[in-house]
Amino acid sequence: MTIQSYKMGPGTLKFGTGLATDASCQVKSCLVTCEENVDTEDPVPVICGEEQPGEETVRLTWGLEATLLQDLAAAGFVTWTWTNKMTEQPFEFIPNTVSARKINGVIHVVPISIGGEAKTRPTSDIKWRGKTGSDFVLGAVVV
């Protein structure tokens, strides 16, 4: 197989339904994450001396991590996160418009931080978990 790669951007990161909130111009970095979680039950001993093996449950936990430039606009992304705190919101992430691939999912919104070091352009890091029991979907961008 030959080497295949892409450059991050230009792309988009949008949240919500209908007229989605576009955070694309605030994004310095964005990463969709997936972790495998394995829960193993203890074996059950029985009086004959044998054990009923414990069952294993495997699930995936999805997330969205990003570093964003803060804005203080009334209709900006910081305000959107504060207004929609603790809600589940759909998102669409297109890492690179040329590659025509996107990731869709539902995340739990947590308000992002405000402020930072004097005389700098403050950023905030988000690490939002995906909706429990739902998958993120990698698909094609329909033009």
C-alpha positions as CSV (number, residue, x, y, z in Angstrom):
1,M,0.0,0.0,0.0
2,T,1.3,3.5,-0.8
3,I,1.5,6.3,1.7
4,Q,-1.7,8.2,2.1
5,S,-2.1,11.3,4.2
6,Y,-3.9,14.6,4.4
7,K,-3.4,18.1,5.8
8,M,-5.8,19.4,8.4
9,G,-7.9,22.1,7.0
10,P,-9.6,23.8,5.4
11,G,-12.5,22.2,7.1
12,T,-15.5,22.8,9.3
13,L,-16.8,22.2,12.8
14,K,-20.5,22.8,13.3
15,F,-22.8,22.2,16.3
16,G,-26.6,22.0,16.7
17,T,-29.5,21.5,14.4
18,G,-31.1,23.6,11.7
19,L,-29.0,26.7,11.3
20,A,-26.0,25.1,13.0
21,T,-23.4,27.1,15.0
22,D,-20.2,27.2,12.9
23,A,-17.1,27.2,15.2
24,S,-14.7,26.5,12.2
25,C,-12.9,29.9,12.4
26,Q,-12.2,29.5,16.1
27,V,-10.6,26.0,15.8
28,K,-6.8,25.6,16.2
29,S,-7.0,21.8,16.5
30,C,-9.7,19.2,16.6
31,L,-9.7,15.5,17.3
32,V,-12.3,12.8,17.3
33,T,-11.4,10.1,19.9
34,C,-12.5,6.6,20.5
35,E,-11.6,4.4,23.4
36,E,-12.3,0.7,24.0
37,N,-13.8,-0.1,27.4
38,V,-13.9,-3.7,28.6
39,D,-16.0,-4.7,31.6
40,T,-15.3,-8.3,32.9
41,E,-17.6,-10.0,35.4
42,D,-16.0,-12.1,38.1
43,P,-16.3,-15.9,37.6
44,V,-19.0,-17.6,39.6
45,P,-17.8,-20.6,41.7
46,V,-20.1,-23.5,42.1
47,I,-20.1,-26.3,44.8
48,C,-18.6,-28.9,42.5
49,G,-15.4,-26.9,42.4
50,E,-15.8,-25.5,38.9
51,E,-16.4,-21.9,37.9
52,Q,-18.9,-20.3,35.5
53,P,-16.7,-17.9,33.5
54,G,-17.5,-14.2,33.9
55,E,-18.9,-12.4,30.8
56,E,-17.0,-9.7,29.0
57,T,-18.7,-6.6,27.7
58,V,-16.9,-4.4,25.2
59,R,-18.1,-0.9,24.3
60,L,-16.6,2.1,22.6
61,T,-16.6,5.6,24.2
62,W,-16.5,8.5,21.7
63,G,-15.3,12.0,22.3
64,L,-14.5,15.3,20.7
65,E,-11.4,17.3,21.7
66,A,-10.4,20.7,20.4
67,T,-8.4,23.8,21.1
68,L,-10.4,27.0,20.2
69,L,-9.7,30.7,20.2
70,Q,-12.1,32.3,22.7
71,D,-14.6,34.9,21.5
72,L,-16.8,37.1,23.5
73,A,-19.4,37.9,20.9
74,A,-23.0,37.7,21.9
75,A,-23.6,35.2,19.1
76,G,-20.2,33.6,19.4
77,F,-19.1,30.1,20.2
78,V,-18.3,30.7,23.9
79,T,-21.8,32.1,24.4
80,W,-23.3,29.0,22.5
81,T,-21.5,26.6,24.9
82,W,-22.8,28.5,28.0
83,T,-26.4,28.7,26.6
84,N,-26.4,25.0,25.6
85,K,-24.6,23.7,28.7
86,M,-25.4,20.1,29.8
87,T,-27.4,19.4,26.6
88,E,-26.8,16.8,24.0
89,Q,-26.0,18.4,20.6
90,P,-25.3,17.0,17.2
91,F,-22.0,18.0,15.5
92,E,-20.4,17.6,12.1
93,F,-16.6,17.7,11.7
94,I,-15.0,17.9,8.3
95,P,-11.2,17.8,8.8
96,N,-10.4,18.6,5.2
97,T,-12.9,19.7,2.5
98,V,-10.7,18.2,-0.3
99,S,-10.9,14.7,1.2
100,A,-14.7,14.9,1.3
101,R,-15.1,13.0,4.5
102,K,-17.0,14.0,7.7
103,I,-17.7,12.7,11.2
104,N,-21.1,13.1,12.7
105,G,-22.1,12.4,16.3
106,V,-23.8,13.8,19.4
107,I,-21.8,15.3,22.3
108,H,-22.5,16.6,25.8
109,V,-21.8,20.3,25.9
110,V,-19.8,21.8,28.7
111,P,-19.3,25.6,28.9
112,I,-15.8,26.5,27.8
113,S,-13.5,28.6,29.9
114,I,-13.0,32.4,29.5
115,G,-9.8,34.3,30.1
116,G,-6.1,33.6,30.1
117,E,-2.8,35.2,30.3
118,A,-2.6,39.0,29.9
119,K,-1.8,40.4,26.4
120,T,-2.4,37.0,24.6
121,R,-5.2,35.6,22.6
122,P,-6.9,33.2,25.0
123,T,-7.7,29.7,23.9
124,S,-9.8,27.0,25.6
125,D,-9.5,23.2,25.4
126,I,-12.6,21.1,25.2
127,K,-12.9,17.4,25.9
128,W,-16.5,16.5,25.4
129,R,-17.8,13.0,25.6
130,G,-20.2,11.5,23.1
131,K,-23.7,10.6,23.9
132,T,-23.8,7.4,25.9
133,G,-24.8,4.4,23.7
134,S,-24.4,6.2,20.4
135,D,-21.7,6.0,17.8
136,F,-19.9,8.7,15.8
137,V,-20.2,8.0,12.1
138,L,-17.5,8.5,9.4
139,G,-19.1,9.2,6.1
140,A,-18.8,11.1,2.8
141,V,-19.5,14.7,2.3
142,V,-22.4,15.2,0.0
143,V,-21.9,18.1,-2.3
